[in-house]
């Protein structure tokens, strides 16, 4: 046992070292660096407005902001960007490499009652601008609770604020754009981008009033900012209030700073949020998870292996006795009595069990490969939507695994409706996900949200499912039905054995299912917090090395817990272990969903019904996927365990 523990410790140390190196490794951005010459135009692009309080992205130009001449032009986007709610467009801001600009007038907007109401609502719901220069999102420069200036590298910067005293809305209408560059032999490259938004009630010299249309206003000087110097926060005397009839003049400054950061490392500060979350927190998560696994492994070795060895030796010794001696020695209890029933197919919905296992294996492999690709750096945040595209493609390709496993299990259970089993495997789980997505997409379309995917992209996803994924499921099912079925070590009787009442409260199958999921959840709850924050609060998450270890630990934990509980169910003479093993391992999804209910308070969500529907609808999908993944792990591990122990005893 000492040698086993040493090997286990060495394995986890190696995985932890790999996680540490991966978390800080060089990423493969997938985009070529863009080099600018002096005074060359550096385009600033606009992405959607986002809010953690509503979870409903909005088109930037639906609000009364300045538009470029000729109207905004949409940037070319991939399928993943559309599905994740990105809508990148051109902007009216004119920026040139190394050219410093101060108090540049952009446009003036006179607020109507409708425009004022729109701005008020979006400011109240905490909507943020998301600007992009050279594929880099803007960091936000602002004041923290102590009044110190700091940068925030995720989530963009707010469009305005509500006064804490008067509760009136104010809009940010001046932007200090700070760009970091790194010089190269052939030019300059952008390595940093931040925006400091300011609210200032602009006034023209001499009391001039501009209608926002004549060209004279562009040439008139302002008393509130100077074209000769940078506007700082201390120069602001009055903020720009949002009210009907207000004239809002938009201005901006551009400053350049040389940086020693290389282009290849420019994303590092975004990914670690300038070390806002110490790496020790992730190490604590890994250590916590490893301790849970080590404890379970020791428990499995000390209890399960010892008991099994004793039981198997006793059963085989009993089988060697003469018939007269058997009558005297036989103890009519224990898991051996189930040899004629233990491989009986599930009494309830055996086809659905096979479908869930096939779909769970498909999701498990998709998740594993996506995490591996992300940890290796192939799915970079510099390529928006790449993770979504990778997940769709991987899930589609692993349809063969779903078809093969569901078909193989269904054949082993002597199922007759193999065509129906294959068809439901191809349509059931993806159909639920697609139906939820389509339902939300239709509602978001009527809410004029940019998160609503275009009709053409919805058709592309449907075509990927119907024309590629479904045929691959049938291909996998064909080979699954052609393969030889499992050979069970015992013969199943015609009449099922009656199941006695559980001897105590803890051996009740429902209690076992309810308790089993708590252990895998405890092993992963710290990392789960960061994943939830990234998913719902517009934070970057890129420590996929840690995610990989936590994912593996959860799989091992689910397998060990389920095997232990299945053994005790067999000892209690309960031969209905199929669905028990699936739900016992998958119950960690229930704990995750309960956790998401309590975590929802962190969003400070609005009272919009759609916010609740989006959050809990997609969390239901995520937890349903967890149920399938870990339920499949528990069911297949238990199947291997039951075959193993019943194959080691002698049965008449």
N, C-alpha and C positions, 0 to 999 in steps of 0.2 A: 504494500500500500504506500510505503514511503517513496518507492521508486515512481509509482503512478502520480503521486502528488508533486514530485519534483518535475516530472514531464509536463504535468498540467500547468504548473507555475511558469515553466519555461515557455510554454506555448502562449500563455496570456501576456507575458512580458514581451515576447516577440511581436504579438499583435498590437500591444500598446505602443511599442516603439514605432511600428509602421504607421499607426494613427497619428502620432506626434509629427512624424516626418511628412505625412500627407497633408496634415492640417496647415502646414506652413510651406508647402511645396510650390514650385513654379507652376503656374497654370498655363494651359495651351489655349490661348484666346480664340483662335479660329478666325481672326481678322488680321489683315495686314496693317502695319503701322502707317499712319498718314503723316507725311512730313510737309510742313508749310514753309514757304519763303517769307521774308520780311514784307509786311503790309499786305500779304495775301489774305483774302477773306476767310474767316473761320466761321462756318455756319452754326447758328444756335437753333436747335429744334425744340419743339414743344411736344410733350407727351400728355396723357390724360390727367385730369384733376382727380386726386384720390382722397379718400377719407376713411380712417379706421372706424369712425362712428357709424357710418352708413354701409360701408363695404360696396358702394355703388359708384364706380368711376364715371366721370362726366367729361364730355368733350370740352376742351379748353375754350374754343371759340363760341360756345353757347352763351358765355358771359360777355359783358360789354368791355372786352379787352381789345387792344390795338391789333389790327390785322395787317399782313404784308400787302403790298400793292399787287393787284390782280387776284387777291384771295389766297388762302393757305393751300399749299401743295402737299399731298400725302406722301410720306416716304414709303419706299418698298418694304413690305413686311412679310415675314414667313407665317406659316399656319399657326405655330405656337404663340406668336405675338398677338394674333387676333383672338385666339382662344383664351389668353390670359388678360385680355382687356387693354392691351397697349394700342395706342393710336397716335403715331408720331407724325407731326406736320411741321411745315416751315414756319418761321417766325419773322416779325418785322425788324428784329434787332440786327444792326450792322456792326460786326466786329472784325477787326483786321489784326493780324499777327504783330505784336509788339507796339501797337498803336494805342496809346492811352487816351481815353476820352472821358470828359467830365460834363455832367449836366446836359446830356443829349436829350432833346425833346423827341418823343416818339409820336404821340397823338393826344388829343383831348376828347374825352367822352362826356356828354351831358346825360345824366341819369334820368330816365323816365321812371314812372312809378313801378312798372314791371321790372325794369333793370335793377332798380333799388331793392325790390323784393327778392330778386334772384340772388344778388350779392349778399344780402342779409342772411338768407337761408344757407348759402354755401359757407359763409364765414361762421355762422352759428354751428354748423355741422363739422367744422374743422377741416375743410378741404385744403389740399396742398398742391402747389405747382410742382411739376416734374420736368425740368429742363435738361437738355442734353447738348453737350459739345464734344465732338469727336468720339461719339459713342459712350461718353462718360456722363453719368447722372450728376446733377448738381448737389453739392453738400449745402447745408443751411448754416449760416452764421447768425447767432443770436445770443441772448443772455440766459444764463441758467438761473436757478432759484436764488443763488447767492449774488446775482448781479454781475457775474463774470462772463466775458465773451468766450464762447466755445463753438465748435463745429459739430454738426450732426450729419452723418454720412449716409443716412438712409431715410426714405420717406419724403424727400423734397422739402420745400419750405412753404409756410402758410400763405394764403392769399390775403389774409387780414386778421383782425383780432377784435374781440369784444372787450370793451372797457370794464375793468373790475369795479369801477366806481359808479358810472352812469349806465352801464349795461348797453351802451350804444355801439354800433358796429363801425369799425375803421378799416380802410383798405390800404394795403401796401402798394404804393404807386411809384416808388423810386427803388431802383435795384443797383446795388454795388456789386458788380460782377468781377470776381477775382479769379484770374487764370494763372496757373503755374505751368511753366514750360521748361523743357530740357534741350539745350543746344546740341546739335549733331553737325557732322561735316557738311551734309547736304541741306541743312535747314534747321527747323525747330519743330518739336513735337509737344503736344499738350499732355501734361501728366497730372494735372489737378484742376478742379473747377468748383467754385463755391459762390454762393449768392447771399448777400446780406440785404434782406428786404426792409425798407423803411416806409413809414407813412408820413407824408408831409403835405400840408395844404399850401400848394404853390401860389405865388403872387407875382405878377409882372411889375416891373418898375414903372412908376408914373401912373399906377392904377389902371393900366391897359386891361381891357377885357377881350379875350379871344373867343371867337365863335367856334373854334376847332376846325374850320374849313379853309379860311383864307391863308395864303402863304406868309402873310405878314407876321403871324404869331410865332412862326419858327425862328424868325430873326430877332424878335424882341427879347431883351435880357430879363432874367428873373431876379427878384430880391431874395428868394429862398435858397438858391444855390448858384454857384459860380462856375462858368466854363473854364476857369483857370485853376481850380483846385478841387480836390476830392471832397465829396460831401460825407461827413461823419455823423454818427448818431447824435453827438452833442450839438450839432448845428440845427437840429430840428426844433422849431418853436411850437408849431401847431400841427396836429395830425389831421389826415384827410378823412372826414366823416362820410358815411354812406347815407344819403338821403335824396329824395326826389328833387330834381332841379340842380343838383350839385354838378359843377364842372370839375372833372377829375383829369388832371394833366399827368401823363406817364413820362418819367425820365429815367435815365440810367447812367452809371459810370462804368468804365472798364479799366482795370489795372492789371498789369502783368508782373509776375515775380519769377525769377529764375530759380529752378529747383535742382537739387542733386539726385532726385528720384529718377531712375531709368524708366523708359516707356514700359518695359516688360514687368515692372513692379508697381505700376501706378494703381492697380486695383487692390493692393495689399491693405491699405488703410481703410478701404471700404469694407473689405471682408472681415477685418478684425475690429471695425468700428473704433479705430484709434485706441485699441486695447480697453475699451469700455467694459467688456466682460473678460476678466482674467482667465487665462488658460487653465488655472487651477480649478475653476468651476467644472470644466469638462473632465479634468482628471478625477475630480471627486465623483462625477457621474460614472466614469469607467470603473473606479475603485469600488464604488457601491455595487455596481453590476457584477463585477468579478467575485466579490465576497458572497453575493447571493448564489452564484453558480457553484462556487467552491463548497458552500454549506450544503446545497442540494446534492452535489456529487458525493460528499461524505455521507450524507443521509442515505442516499441510494446504495452506496457500497455497504454501509454498516447494517442497514435494515433489510433492504431488498435482496441483495446478493446472499447474505447469510441465511435469511429465511428460505430463499429459493433452493439453496444447496441442501439445506436440511430437509425440505419437502421432497425434493427430487430423490434424494437418497432413501428416504422413508418409503416413497411410493414404489421405487424400483426394488427395494428389499422385500416389500410386501408382495410384489408380483412374482418373486422367486419362491415363495412359500408354497407348500402343498395346499390343496383345497381345504383340508380340515384345519390347518393352521391359520388360513386366511379368515375363516369364520371366527376364530378366537382373537386374531390380532387386528382385523380391519377396523379402522376408525372412520365411520361414515360422515366425514366432513372434509372440507378443503376444496381447493380449486380443481383437483383431479376429477372430481365428480361431474364436472362440466364438459368432459372430453367429447361427449356426443352432442353438445349444444353450442360450444364456444365459437364454432365457425358457421353457425346458422346465420344467414343474411339478416340484416335489420328487419325487425317486424313491421316497422313504419317507414314508408317512403325509401326503399332501397335505391331506386333510381336517382332520387334527389341527393342521396348521400354520395353517390358516384359523381354526380354533376358538380356538387360542391367541392369535392376533392380535386377534380380536374381543374375547375376554375381557380381554386386556391393555389394549386401548383403553378398555374399560369401567372397569377399575380405575384407569387413568391419569387419566381425567377425574374419577372419583369422588375420588381423592386430591387433585387440583388444586383442585376446588371446595371440598372440606372444609378445605383449608389456607387458601384465600382467605376463606371465611366465618369461620374462626377468627382470621385476621389482622385482619379487619375488626371483630371483637369480637362477632359474632352468636352464637358458640358459647362462652358464658361458663362459667368454673368454678363460678359461682354457681348454674348449672342443671346439676346432676349428671346425667350420662347424655346430655346434649344432643349431644355429639360422636358418640356411638355411634348415636343415632337419626338424625342427619344423614347419617352414612356409609351406614346401611341404606337410607334413602330415596333418596339420590343414586345408590347402586349399583343400586337397583331401577329408577330412571328411565332410567339410562344403558344399560339392557338393549337399548334400541332401537339404540344405537351398536354394541353387540356383534353383534346380529343383522344389521345392515346391512353391517358390514365383513366378517364371516365369509362372508355370502352373496355379497357382491360379489367377494371374492377367489376363492371357490370357483367362481363362474360364470366368472371370467376364466381359471381353470385347467381349464375345460371339465369340471367335475365333474357327475355325473349324479344323485347321491343327495342332493339339496338338502334334502329333508325330514329325513333323518338328521343332516345337518350342522347344521341349525337346532336340532333337538331336543338334540343333544349340546352345542351352544353354550349352550343354556338350562340344562342340567342338570349338565354335567361339573364345571366349576370351583366353582360355588355348592354343588354336591352334596358335593364334597370338604370344603369349609369347614363345611358344615352337619353332615356326618357326624362330623368331629372335635369340633365343638362339642357334639353330642348325646352322643358317647362320654364326653367329660369331664363333661358335665352329669349323666349317670347315675351315674358313679363318685362325683362330689361329693355327690350326693343320698344315697348310702349312707354317705358319710363325715360326714353331717349338717353340711355346709358351707353357709353362707349364699350362697356363690357359685353354688350350684345354682339355676338359673332355674325359677320355677314352671311347671307343665305348661301353664297357659293362655298364658303368654308364649312358650313354645316353639311352641305352636300358632299364635300370632299371627305369629311369624317365618316359620313354614312356609307360612302363608296368604299373607303378603307375597310370598314366593318363587313359590309355585305359581299364585296368582290374579292377580298383578300383574306380577312380573318376567318369568315365562315368556311370557305373552301379548305383552308389549312386545318381547321378543326375536323372536317370530314376526312382529310388525308390522314391525320393522326389517329382518328377513330378506326379507319380501315386497317392500319397496322396493329392497333390495339386488339381488334377482334380476330385478326389473323394469328396473333401470337398465342402460344399455349397458355391455358389458364393456370392459375396458382394450384399447386398440389398441397392440399391440407394434410397435416400429419395424422388427423383422426377422421373418422367417419361420422357424419351428422345423422342423428336419428330422425325418424319420421315425425314423432310427437315431441313437442317442445317440453322441456322440464319446467316445472313450476318454480317460480322465484320466491324464496321465503322473505319475510319481513326483515328489514335491516336490524341487526342486533343492537345498534345504538344510533344516536342522533347523527354522529359524524359520518356514518357509513350510508346515510341516505344519499342517493345519487344527486338529488337536487342541491343538497348542502355541499356536496363535493364540487359540483359545477360552479356554485356561487363563490366558493372559497378559492378555487384553483387559479383564477385569473389574477388574484391580488399579487401573487409572487412575481410573475413576469412583469406586471405593471410597476411594482416597486423597483425592479431592476432597471427600468428605463424612464422613470418619471422625470428625472432631472433633464435629460436630453430632450424629452418630449416637450418641456416648457420652451426650450429654444426653438424647436421646430414649429410649435404653435405660434410663437411670437413672429417668426419669419413668415408664416403662412397668412396671418391675419393682421399684422401690424406693419407691413411693408418694410421688414428688416431683411438684410442680407444674411443668408445662411450658407456657409461654405466649408464647414468642418466635417466633411463627409467621411473622413477617416474615422472619427469618433462615431459617426452614425453607423458605419459598417460594423464596428465592434459591438455596438449596442444591439443592432439587428441580429447579429449572430448569437449574442448572449440571450436575447429573447427567444430565439428558436431553440437553443439548448435548454433553457429554463422550461419552456412549454413542454418539450419532449420529456424531460426528467420528471416534472410534476405529474404529467398525464400517465406515464408508465407506473409511477408509484400509486396513484389513485386507482388505476385499472387493476393493479395487483390486489389491492384491498377489496375492490368490488368482486373480483373472482373468488377471493377467500370467503366473501359473504355469500357465495353461490349465486351471484348475479351474472348471467351470461350475456346480457344485453349491453355490451360494452362499445358497440360501434358509434352510436350517436353520443354516448356518454364521453368517449375520448375526444370526439370532435368539439363538443360544446365546452368541455372542461378546459381544453387548451385555448379555445377561441373566446372564453369568457373575459380574457384581458381586454377585449374590444369593449365590453360593457363598462369596465372600470375607466377606460379611456373616454368613453362618451360621458360618463358621470363627471369625470374630471373636466371635460370641456364645458359642462354646464356651469361649474364654479369659475372656470377660467374666463368665461364670457364677460364677467363683470369688469375685467381689465380693459375691455374695449371702450367702456363708457358709451355704450351703443345708444343710438337715437331710438325713438319710439316708432320708427317706420316698420311696418310689418315685413317689408321685403328684407330688411336687415336680418331679422330673426329667421326668416325662411332660408336666406342664403347661408347663414352660418350653420344652423342646425341641419339643413338639408345636405350640405356638403360634408359636415362632420358625420352625419349618418352614413353617407357613402364611404367615407374613410374608415369608419369603424366596422362597417359591413365587410370591407375589403380585409381589415385586420382579422375579423372572425373567420373568413375563408382561408387566409394564409396560415394563421396559427392553428386553426382547427384542422387543416390538412396535415400540418406537421404532427399534431397530437394523434390523429387517426392513423397515419401511416407508421409512426413510431410504435404505437400500441399494437398495430397489426403485426409488425416485425417481432415485437416482444412476445405476443401470444403464440405465434407460430414457433418461436424459439423454445419457449418453456414446454409446450405440449409436444414438441418434437423430441424432447429429451426423456420422456417417460414411456414406460411400456404399458400399452393398453390392450386388453383382451379383445 
